[in-house]
């Protein structure tokens, strides 16, 4: 059987959207033409790929076919790249945007050689994990933590950076003049979170670990909005990676945390069933950059990591 990759692409796009109209729009065709392609592919394979009653969903045969269909499309892209010399592009979704994840990715890319990047913003780790599982992106970059209900099944991660975290205080905070603070010093202060705390695994675990009970969260309206609240609150603070760029907010104090120093764990993630042909080169780039910039230094007597991050240390 000759497998038409155009039909396979139609199937994969429809499987990702589970909506014939949106899939047709994404492919730049009509819904009628898309439906005909799906029917033709089902006829060639002699199986039903979608159940169409009560909404569109994959059949059992469609579930089995989807991973191999993604691999077939990826192989086709590599074949075209080999002939044209264009090189395979790497799609990477990042999250944790207030902490500027692309500054770490960009540093590692410089050590990886000529790689064409297609960066995209991910909403959070659960949404990027879903995109990786569906083949909507090649790599994810941000802080990875366990997801419930097996939503991260089949995904692999590699810890690439442990970044010290500072505390940001407004000028009227009683601790604003300190040269360094311990997490315990913040126990009577108010933790300001850039989004709902239930979605911010690192900040929630920090607050639980160091018994910070006064917490204020809300919708993510950007870094400026968050820092305005911190600056105006005489008891407020937030946490921020030590090397991340801050806008110019007069009077904000960035104070190192010690005894212990919290570390923010940045990881690269991908799906086991498809290793991008450039993945090994990228991992070498992260490793080389990490060695020269001392990204993975960790001492249990000096530093603090959430329990869920400890297992990553053995996977480096």
C-alpha positions in Angstrom: 0.0 0.0 0.0 1.3 3.5 -0.9 0.5 5.7 2.1 -0.3 9.3 1.0 1.3 11.7 3.5 -1.3 14.4 2.6 -4.0 12.0 3.9 -1.9 11.2 6.9 -1.5 14.9 7.7 -5.2 15.4 7.4 -5.8 12.5 9.9 -3.2 13.9 12.4 -4.6 17.4 12.3 -8.1 16.1 12.8 -7.0 13.9 15.7 -5.3 16.9 17.3 -8.4 19.1 17.1 -11.1 16.5 17.2 -13.2 18.9 15.1 -13.5 18.7 11.3 -14.2 22.4 10.9 -11.2 23.6 12.9 -9.0 20.9 11.2 -10.1 22.1 7.8 -9.4 25.7 8.7 -5.9 24.8 9.9 -5.1 22.9 6.7 -6.6 25.6 4.5 -9.3 23.5 2.9 -13.0 23.0 3.1 -14.7 20.7 5.7 -16.2 18.7 2.8 -12.8 18.1 1.2 -11.3 17.2 4.6 -14.1 14.7 5.3 -13.5 13.1 1.9 -9.8 12.7 2.7 -10.5 11.0 6.0 -13.0 8.6 4.3 -10.4 7.8 1.6 -7.8 7.0 4.2 -10.2 4.9 6.1 -11.0 3.0 2.9 -7.3 2.4 2.2 -6.7 1.1 5.7 -10.0 -0.7 5.8 -10.7 0.6 9.4 -12.7 3.4 10.9 -10.3 6.0 12.4 -12.9 8.3 14.0 -16.2 7.8 15.8 -18.6 10.5 14.7 -21.6 10.0 16.9 -22.0 12.5 19.8 -18.9 14.4 18.7 -15.7 13.4 17.0 -13.3 11.1 18.8 -10.7 8.6 17.8 -11.6 5.0 17.4 -9.5 2.2 18.9 -7.8 1.8 15.4 -7.3 5.6 15.3 -5.6 5.6 18.7 -3.2 2.8 17.4 -2.5 4.6 14.1 -1.8 8.1 15.6 1.7 7.6 16.9 2.9 5.8 13.7 1.2 8.5 11.6 3.2 11.2 13.5 6.4 9.3 12.9 5.5 9.0 9.2 5.1 12.8 8.9 8.3 13.4 10.7 10.2 11.0 8.4 8.8 12.8 5.4 10.0 16.2 6.8 13.4 14.7 7.4 13.5 13.3 3.8 12.6 16.7 2.3 15.2 18.4 4.5 17.9 16.0 3.4 17.3 16.8 -0.2 16.8 20.6 0.1 19.5 21.1 2.7 17.1 23.2 4.8 17.7 21.3 8.0 15.0 20.1 10.3 13.4 22.9 12.4 12.9 22.3 16.1 9.6 23.3 17.6 9.9 24.2 21.3 7.2 25.4 23.6 8.3 27.3 26.8 6.3 28.2 29.9 7.0 30.2 33.0 7.1 33.3 30.9 7.6 35.8 33.7 10.9 34.1 34.4 12.1 34.5 30.8 12.8 30.9 29.9 14.2 31.7 26.4 17.3 33.4 27.9 18.4 29.9 29.0 17.4 28.2 25.7 19.2 30.9 23.7 22.4 30.4 25.6 22.3 26.6 25.0 21.4 27.0 21.3 24.6 29.0 20.7 26.5 25.9 21.7 24.4 23.5 19.6 25.5 24.7 16.2 23.2 25.8 13.4 19.7 24.9 14.5 16.5 26.3 13.2 14.2 27.1 16.1 10.4 27.6 16.0 9.7 28.8 19.6 6.1 29.0 20.8 4.5 30.1 24.1 3.0 27.3 26.2 0.3 28.2 28.8 1.8 26.0 31.5 3.3 22.5 31.9 0.0 20.6 31.6 -0.7 22.3 28.3 2.8 21.7 26.9 2.7 18.1 28.1 -0.5 17.6 26.1 1.1 19.2 23.0 4.1 16.9 23.3 1.8 13.9 23.6 -0.2 14.9 20.5 2.9 15.8 18.5 2.0 19.5 18.4 5.5 20.4 19.4 8.9 18.7 19.5 10.3 19.9 22.9 9.1 21.7 26.0 11.2 23.9 28.3 10.3 25.1 31.8 9.8 23.6 35.2 8.4 20.1 35.1 6.4 18.5 37.9 4.3 15.3 38.2 0.9 15.5 36.6 -2.2 13.6 37.9 -4.1 10.9 36.0 -1.0 9.9 34.0 -1.1 13.0 31.8 2.7 12.9 31.5 2.9 9.3 30.6 5.4 8.7 27.8 7.3 11.9 28.4 11.0 12.2 29.2 12.7 15.1 30.9 16.3 16.2 31.4 17.2 18.7 34.1 19.4 21.4 32.5 19.6 24.2 35.0 19.2 24.9 38.7 18.8 28.6 39.2 19.0 30.4 42.6 16.0 32.3 43.6 16.0 35.8 45.1 13.2 37.5 47.1 11.8 40.8 45.7 10.5 43.3 48.3 9.0 46.7 48.1 10.9 49.7 49.7 8.5 49.9 52.7 8.9 46.3 53.7 10.7 46.0 57.1 13.3 43.6 55.6 14.1 45.7 52.5 17.4 46.8 53.9 18.8 43.3 54.5 21.9 42.0 52.6 20.5 38.4 52.6 17.4 36.7 54.1 16.5 33.1 54.9 13.1 31.7 53.8 12.1 31.5 57.5 12.5 35.3 57.7 9.5 35.7 55.3 7.1 33.7 57.5 5.1 36.8 58.5 5.1 38.4 55.1 2.6 38.0 52.2 3.5 36.0 49.2 2.3 37.6 46.0 1.9 35.1 43.1 1.7 36.0 39.4 -1.2 33.5 38.8 -3.4 31.1 40.7 -1.2 29.4 43.3 -2.8 26.0 42.4 -1.1 26.3 39.0 2.3 27.4 40.4 3.8 24.2 41.7 7.2 25.8 42.8 5.7 28.7 44.7 3.1 26.6 46.4 5.6 24.0 47.6 7.9 26.9 48.8 5.1 28.4 50.8 4.1 25.0 52.3 7.7 24.1 53.1 8.5 27.3 55.0 5.1 27.8 56.5 4.2 31.0 54.7 0.4 31.1 55.3 -0.3 34.6 54.0 -0.7 34.3 50.3 -2.2 36.4 47.5 -2.8 35.2 44.0 -4.9 36.0 41.0 -5.0 36.1 37.2 -1.7 36.4 35.4 -1.7 40.1 34.2 2.0 40.3 33.5 5.2 41.0 35.4 4.6 44.8 35.7 1.3 44.2 37.3 2.8 41.8 39.9 5.7 44.0 40.8 3.4 47.0 41.2 1.6 45.1 43.9 4.8 44.0 45.6 6.1 47.5 45.6 2.9 48.9 47.1 2.5 46.3 49.8 4.6 47.0 52.9 4.4 43.3 53.9 4.5 41.7 50.4 7.1 39.8 48.5 7.5 37.5 45.6 10.3 35.1 44.4 12.2 35.6 41.2 15.1 33.7 39.5 18.4 35.5 40.3 19.5 35.9 36.7 16.1 36.8 35.1 15.8 40.4 33.9 13.6 42.8 35.8 11.9 45.9 34.5 13.1 49.2 36.1 10.9 49.5 39.2 12.4 52.1 41.4 12.7 51.1 45.0 12.2 47.3 44.5 14.8 45.3 46.4 16.2 42.0 45.2 17.7 40.2 48.1 19.5 36.8 48.0 17.9 33.9 49.9 20.3 31.7 52.0 20.1 28.9 54.6 18.8 27.4 52.4 18.9 28.9 48.9 15.8 27.8 46.9 16.6 26.6 43.4 14.3 26.7 40.4 14.7 23.6 38.2 14.6 24.2 34.5 14.1 21.0 32.3 13.9 20.0 28.7 11.0 17.6 27.9 10.1 15.4 24.9 8.0 12.4 24.0 9.6 9.0 24.1 8.0 7.8 20.8 9.7 10.6 18.8 13.2 11.8 19.4 13.9 14.8 17.1 17.0 14.2 15.0 18.6 17.2 16.6 17.8 16.3 20.2 21.2 14.8 21.0 23.0 17.9 19.6 20.7 20.1 21.7 21.3 18.1 24.8 25.0 18.4 24.3 24.6 22.2 23.9 22.7 22.4 27.2 25.3 20.2 28.9 28.3 22.2 27.6 26.6 25.5 28.5 25.7 24.2 31.9 29.2 23.1 32.7 30.8 26.5 31.7 28.1 28.5 33.5 27.8 26.1 36.5 24.1 25.7 36.0 23.8 22.4 37.8 25.6 23.1 41.1 23.6 21.7 44.1 24.5 21.1 47.7 21.8 19.6 50.0 23.3 21.4 53.0 23.2 24.8 51.2 20.2 24.6 48.8 16.5 23.7 48.8 14.6 21.9 46.1 11.0 20.6 46.3 10.9 16.9 46.9 9.5 16.3 43.4 12.7 17.8 41.9 15.1 15.5 43.7 14.6 12.6 41.3 15.8 14.9 38.5 19.2 15.1 40.0 19.9 11.4 39.2 18.6 11.8 35.6 21.1 14.5 34.5 
